[in-house]
Amino acid sequence: MTEASERVTLDPVGRRFVIAGNGGTAELLFHRRGQRLVIEHTSSDKVAVLVTAAVKYAREHELAIEPHDQDAVAWLKANPEAHDGVTVVDANRKEAR
């Protein structure tokens, strides 16, 4: 299955974005802190798809993203165009970039 065809669903009760398939479940765990979507953990083999879904959600809800997961941090740094218009906050410095 390609990344483009993988369906990400939001589980608001579990505070996660999920890709469920025959190969198992991949997830991005998050919580809200004020106007921030804090990314706690991602399944590294699906990080691009999951973080893209989180960015879309943040954009739609006018939230900043604060990634604490190193795979998410690396993906966001490598793909700045993917989060255009969404503030990404450095979890260590708490400053917008």
Helices and strands as residue ranges (DSSP letters): G 3-5, E 9-11, E 16-21, E 24-33, E 36-42, G 44-46, H 47-60, E 64-67, H 70-78, G 80-83
